[in-house]
């Protein structure tokens, strides 16, 4: 993908948006967005070897993973009339 960061790329098809991120161990984590706010995370460990990481249990607009998969953050937006609200939540 010309002109994009080697760390994180996005692929947009007619059905899905797919974001990929290189991890510390040389594998690739994929975030597959089936709709504008629902995503599934998978890890590609080798040719034809995709391991499920999990499905987001909350509406989200953005997912960020640490390179060792020990931490993740999700971002979502809530519209309240004429104001947007952002929250930082620690599980």
N, C-alpha and C positions, 0 to 999 in steps of 0.2 A: 504494500500500500504506500504509494508515493506520498511523501510529505507528512507522514504520521510518526508518532513516537514509537520506537521499538518496544517500549515497556507496555503500552496499552493501545490496542487498536480496536476499532469497532467495525462490524460488518452489518449492513442493513439489507435485508431481503424483503420480498413482498409479504412474508408472514412473520418474520422474526427479526429482532435486533440482537446481535451477538457481540459481546465485548470479550476481549482476551487479554490476559496478563501473564507475563513470564514470572515464574516463582523461583525461589532461591535454589531449589534442587534441580532446575532445568526443565521441569514440567510446565504445563500451561494450564491456567485456570480459565474457564469460560463461564460467563454469565449469559444465559440465554433468556431473553425477554420474550415471553409468549404474548404479552399484551403490554400496554403502556405502563403498567404498575405491578406485574407479576413476573418473577424470575426464578430460574432454576440454576444452580451452580454445579459445574462438573469440572473434573481435573483430567487432563489428557496426559497419561503417563508413558505412552509409547504408541506406535502405529496401531490404530484400531482398538486401543485400550483406554476407554473413558470410564472414570470412576465417579459415581455421583457424590457430591459434597453435601447437597441438600437443596431444599426449596425454601424460599423466603416465606415466613409466616406473617408478614406484615406488608402492607402496601408500600412500595418503594419507588424512587425515581433514579437512585444511584447507589451502587454497591462498591465498596473499596475493601480489598483484602490485603492483609500483610503478606510479605513474601514467604513466610513460613506457615501460613494459614492458621496461626494462633489467634489472630484478631480479625475482626471485620467491622465495618461501619455501614449503615444504610442511611440514606437521606430520603425524606419525603416532605411534601409540602401540604400544608393545610390552609385552605382559603376560608377566611372569616369576614365576609362582607367586603370591606375595602382594605383589609390588611392581610399580609402573609405572615405566618408564624413558623419559626424553626425551633426545634428542641434538640438538646444533647442529652441522651439517656444512657446510663451505664447499667447493664444487666446485673 
